[in-house]
Amino acid sequence: MPKRFMKRYLPTPEKVQSMKSLHFLGDILHEPNLWHINRHCVARAFLIGIWFCFIPMPFQMVAAAFFAIWFNANLPLSVALVWISNPLTMPPIFYFNYKVGAWILDRPLLPFEFHANWHWFSDRLFEIGIPLYLGSLLLATISACIAYLAVQFLWRRKVRSDWQLRRRLRARRQRSKAQDS
């Protein structure tokens, strides 16, 4: 994984710890694993961030931060990955989640209509909400597990290729030293 790339764009622990709005967390933000960029912390951050980006709920970032702290995942990366579902991508993601949930429950898709009143919302809550959340939970779990495994695999592959490159360079240097002697 591009460790330098992540370090360049993620905030430093000192910067986050100096935010006055986060002082209520106390010493929690001083936990070093929340800031490490290693295979395990980053993979857990992908698992948490991608899982929460597929769940339609308010304050996704707060939930992702709580679980990142709980599971010792990289905190800034967990919170940043939640923004995969931003105001532009939410409608297609959640509509697809709804379609998957309706397909699993063998329900017909309801035509899109929206009325900004309590009666419409209370009538449609179970008709749309149950398939939406079932599809969201299923797709969130599948996507998060795939992301976790992909990060683990790609990180190991990168470490292995870097190690093989260093080994080849060392062998070349030793051959050139032997030829010079």
C-alpha positions in Angstrom: 0.0 0.0 0.0 1.2 3.5 -0.6 2.2 4.4 2.9 3.7 7.8 2.0 0.6 8.7 0.0 -1.6 8.1 3.0 0.7 9.9 5.4 0.6 12.9 3.1 -3.1 13.3 3.1 -4.2 12.1 6.5 -4.0 14.5 9.4 -1.3 14.1 12.0 -2.2 12.9 15.5 -1.0 16.2 16.9 -3.3 18.2 14.6 -6.4 16.1 15.6 -5.4 16.1 19.3 -5.1 19.9 19.2 -8.7 20.4 18.1 -10.6 21.9 21.0 -13.9 20.2 19.9 -12.4 16.8 20.5 -10.9 17.4 24.0 -13.9 15.6 25.6 -12.4 12.3 24.4 -9.4 12.8 26.7 -6.6 10.3 26.4 -8.4 8.1 23.8 -6.9 10.1 21.0 -3.4 9.4 22.4 -3.7 5.7 21.6 -0.9 5.1 19.0 -2.7 2.4 17.1 -5.3 4.9 16.0 -2.6 6.7 14.0 -0.5 3.8 12.7 -0.3 3.1 9.0 0.3 -0.6 8.9 -1.4 -3.5 7.3 -3.6 -4.4 10.2 -4.7 -0.8 11.2 -5.4 0.2 7.6 -7.3 -3.0 6.7 -9.5 -2.6 9.8 -10.1 1.1 8.8 -11.2 0.0 5.4 -13.5 -2.6 6.9 -15.1 -0.1 9.2 -15.2 2.9 6.8 -16.7 1.0 3.9 -19.2 -0.8 6.1 -20.6 2.5 7.4 -20.6 4.2 4.1 -23.2 1.6 2.9 -25.5 2.1 5.9 -28.1 4.8 5.6 -28.0 6.5 9.0 -27.2 10.0 10.3 -23.8 10.6 11.8 -22.0 7.9 9.9 -18.6 9.5 10.6 -19.2 9.4 14.4 -20.1 5.8 14.3 -17.1 5.0 12.2 -14.9 6.9 14.6 -16.3 5.0 17.6 -15.7 1.6 16.0 -12.2 2.7 14.8 -11.4 3.5 18.4 -13.0 0.3 19.6 -11.2 -2.0 17.1 -7.8 0.0 17.1 -8.2 0.9 13.4 -6.7 3.9 11.8 -9.0 6.6 12.9 -8.7 9.3 10.2 -8.9 6.7 7.4 -12.0 5.1 8.9 -13.7 8.4 9.0 -12.5 9.5 5.6 -13.8 6.3 3.9 -17.3 7.0 5.1 -17.3 9.8 2.5 -17.5 7.3 -0.3 -21.2 7.8 0.3 -21.4 11.6 -0.2 -24.4 13.6 -1.3 -23.6 12.7 -5.0 -23.2 9.0 -4.5 -25.8 8.3 -1.8 -28.8 8.1 -4.2 -27.4 5.5 -6.5 -25.8 3.5 -3.6 -28.9 3.4 -1.5 -31.2 2.8 -4.5 -29.0 -0.2 -5.4 -29.2 -1.4 -1.7 -33.0 -1.1 -1.9 -33.1 -3.1 -5.1 -31.0 -5.8 -3.6 -33.1 -5.9 -0.5 -36.4 -6.0 -2.5 -35.0 -8.8 -4.6 -34.0 -10.9 -1.5 -37.4 -10.3 0.0 -39.1 -11.0 -3.3 -40.9 -7.7 -3.2 -41.8 -5.5 -6.3 -39.9 -2.3 -6.6 -42.0 0.7 -5.7 -42.0 3.6 -8.2 -40.1 6.7 -7.1 -42.2 9.4 -5.6 -41.6 11.6 -2.7 -43.9 13.9 -0.7 -42.5 16.0 2.1 -45.0 15.1 4.7 -45.3 12.8 7.7 -48.1 10.7 6.3 -46.1 9.7 3.2 -43.0 9.0 5.3 -44.9 6.8 7.9 -46.7 4.9 5.1 -43.5 4.2 3.2 -41.2 3.5 6.2 -41.7 -0.3 6.2 -42.3 -0.7 2.5 -39.0 1.0 1.6 -37.1 0.8 4.9 -37.0 -3.0 5.4 -35.6 -3.8 1.9 -33.3 -0.8 2.1 -31.7 -1.8 5.4 -31.6 -5.5 4.5 -29.8 -4.7 1.2 -27.6 -2.2 3.0 -26.5 -4.6 5.6 -25.8 -7.3 3.1 -23.9 -5.1 0.7 -22.0 -3.3 3.5 -20.8 -6.6 4.9 -19.8 -8.0 1.5 -18.1 -4.8 0.4 -16.3 -4.3 3.7 -15.0 -7.9 3.8 -13.8 -7.6 0.2 -12.1 -4.3 1.0 -10.4 -5.8 4.1 -9.1 -8.8 2.2 -8.0 -6.7 -0.7 -6.0 -4.4 1.6 -4.4 -7.4 3.3 -3.5 -9.0 0.0 -2.3 -5.8 -1.8 -0.2 -4.8 1.2 1.4 -8.2 1.5 2.0 -8.3 -2.3 3.7 -4.8 -2.1 5.9 -5.8 0.8 6.9 -9.0 -0.9 7.7 -7.3 -4.2 9.8 -4.6 -2.3 11.6 -7.3 -0.5 12.4 -9.2 -3.7 13.6 -5.9 -5.3 15.9 -5.2 -2.4 17.2 -8.8 -2.6 18.0 -8.4 -6.3 19.7 -5.1 -5.7 21.9 -6.6 -2.9 22.8 -9.6 -5.2 23.7 -7.2 -8.0 25.9 -5.1 -5.6 27.6 -8.2 -4.3 28.3 -9.4 -7.9 29.7 -6.0 -8.9 31.9 -6.0 -5.8 33.2 -9.5 -6.5 34.0 -8.5 -10.1 35.8 -5.4 -9.0 38.0 -7.4 -6.6 
